[in-house]
Amino acid sequence: MNIRTPHLNAMLLCDYVITEHGTNKKSLIGIFENINATKFPCVHYTLSVYIKFTDAMGSYSVRLELIDLASDAVIARAEAPGEIKVNDPLLAHEMVFCLRGLSFPNPGEYEFRVFAYDRVFGQKTFRVVDRRTNVQEL
């Protein structure tokens, strides 16, 4: 079991992440902070979570959980395919979770939490907004 908990450098929500063959560079397409919906439950068909971390050493089992903050319920979970092996704590490491068909039961605050084994090392809070009641003028 690892003693060192990774340090989160970035956690972003976007529509897609494209990884360039050869360089492994990531392009994040459609970065967003909130999800707008006009009916509930709301299904978000494609969502990617980009995670960048440092200060890790060893092998890690990583998972991502989606929490409904109003009820503190886990409404979705994803596991990284296999363990992440890190040999240098000074180097940055990236991972992407591509999620399909997420269902949000109500408007409100939600949070993605990323775990190394059972330790949370990062989170990203966002809102699902009911556009029928929160119409904003430009």
C-alpha positions as CSV (number, residue, x, y, z in Angstrom):
1,M,0.0,0.0,0.0
2,N,1.3,3.5,-0.9
3,I,2.0,5.9,1.9
4,R,2.3,9.0,-0.4
5,T,-0.9,10.6,-1.5
6,P,-0.7,12.3,-4.9
7,H,-1.1,16.1,-5.2
8,L,-3.8,17.3,-7.6
9,N,-2.6,19.9,-10.0
10,A,-5.7,20.2,-12.2
11,M,-9.1,18.6,-12.6
12,L,-11.2,19.9,-15.5
13,L,-14.6,18.9,-17.0
14,C,-14.9,18.9,-20.7
15,D,-16.8,17.3,-23.6
16,Y,-13.8,15.3,-25.0
17,V,-10.1,14.8,-24.6
18,I,-8.0,14.1,-27.7
19,T,-4.6,12.6,-27.1
20,E,-2.1,13.2,-29.9
21,H,-0.4,10.1,-31.1
22,G,3.4,10.2,-30.7
23,T,3.6,13.2,-28.3
24,N,0.8,12.1,-25.9
25,K,-0.2,15.8,-25.7
26,K,-3.8,16.3,-24.6
27,S,-6.3,18.7,-26.2
28,L,-9.4,19.4,-24.0
29,I,-12.4,20.2,-26.1
30,G,-15.4,22.1,-24.6
31,I,-14.3,22.8,-21.1
32,F,-17.2,23.7,-18.8
33,E,-18.0,24.5,-15.2
34,N,-21.8,23.8,-15.1
35,I,-24.3,21.6,-16.8
36,N,-27.6,23.3,-18.1
37,A,-30.7,21.2,-18.3
38,T,-34.4,21.8,-19.1
39,K,-35.8,18.5,-17.6
40,F,-34.9,16.1,-14.8
41,P,-33.5,13.6,-14.4
42,C,-31.0,15.1,-16.8
43,V,-28.7,12.7,-18.8
44,H,-25.4,14.1,-19.9
45,Y,-24.3,11.8,-22.7
46,T,-20.6,12.5,-23.0
47,L,-18.4,14.0,-20.3
48,S,-14.6,13.7,-19.8
49,V,-12.7,14.4,-16.6
50,Y,-9.1,15.4,-17.1
51,I,-6.8,14.9,-14.0
52,K,-3.2,16.0,-13.6
53,F,-1.2,15.2,-10.5
54,T,2.3,15.1,-9.0
55,D,4.0,13.9,-5.8
56,A,3.2,10.3,-6.4
57,M,5.5,7.3,-6.1
58,G,4.7,3.6,-6.6
59,S,1.6,1.9,-7.9
60,Y,-1.9,3.3,-7.5
61,S,-5.4,2.0,-8.0
62,V,-7.3,5.1,-9.0
63,R,-11.1,5.6,-9.1
64,L,-13.5,8.5,-9.7
65,E,-16.8,9.0,-7.9
66,L,-19.6,11.4,-8.7
67,I,-21.4,12.6,-5.6
68,D,-24.8,14.3,-5.3
69,L,-23.9,16.9,-2.6
70,A,-27.5,17.4,-1.5
71,S,-27.8,13.7,-0.4
72,D,-24.1,12.8,-0.2
73,A,-24.9,9.8,-2.4
74,V,-22.5,8.3,-4.9
75,I,-24.4,8.3,-8.2
76,A,-21.6,7.1,-10.5
77,R,-18.2,5.4,-10.2
78,A,-15.4,4.7,-12.6
79,E,-12.1,2.7,-12.1
80,A,-8.9,3.3,-14.0
81,P,-8.0,0.3,-16.0
82,G,-5.3,-1.3,-14.0
83,E,-2.8,0.3,-11.6
84,I,-1.0,3.5,-12.4
85,K,2.8,3.1,-11.9
86,V,4.7,6.2,-11.0
87,N,8.5,6.2,-10.7
88,D,9.3,9.9,-10.1
89,P,7.3,12.1,-7.7
90,L,8.6,15.3,-9.5
91,L,7.0,14.4,-12.8
92,A,3.4,15.3,-13.6
93,H,1.1,12.5,-14.6
94,E,-2.2,12.8,-16.5
95,M,-5.3,10.6,-16.7
96,V,-8.7,11.0,-18.4
97,F,-12.0,9.4,-17.5
98,C,-14.4,9.3,-20.4
99,L,-17.9,8.9,-19.0
100,R,-21.1,8.2,-20.9
101,G,-24.8,8.5,-20.0
102,L,-24.4,10.2,-16.6
103,S,-27.8,10.8,-15.0
104,F,-28.4,13.8,-12.7
105,P,-31.6,13.4,-10.7
106,N,-32.1,17.0,-9.7
107,P,-30.6,20.5,-10.2
108,G,-28.0,21.3,-7.6
109,E,-24.3,20.8,-6.6
110,Y,-22.4,17.7,-7.6
111,E,-18.8,16.8,-7.1
112,F,-16.3,14.5,-8.7
113,R,-13.8,13.0,-6.3
114,V,-10.6,11.2,-7.3
115,F,-9.2,8.5,-5.1
116,A,-5.8,6.8,-4.9
117,Y,-6.8,3.6,-3.3
118,D,-9.3,4.8,-0.6
119,R,-7.8,8.3,-0.1
120,V,-9.3,11.3,-1.8
121,F,-6.6,13.4,-3.4
122,G,-8.8,15.8,-5.4
123,Q,-12.3,17.0,-6.1
124,K,-14.1,19.2,-8.5
125,T,-17.5,20.7,-7.6
126,F,-19.9,21.9,-10.2
127,R,-23.6,22.7,-10.6
128,V,-26.4,21.3,-12.6
129,V,-28.6,24.2,-13.4
130,D,-32.4,24.1,-14.2
131,R,-32.5,26.5,-17.2
132,R,-36.3,26.8,-16.9
133,T,-35.9,28.7,-13.6
134,N,-32.4,30.2,-14.0
135,V,-32.7,32.0,-17.3
136,Q,-29.9,34.6,-17.7
137,E,-29.9,37.4,-20.2
138,L,-26.8,38.1,-22.3
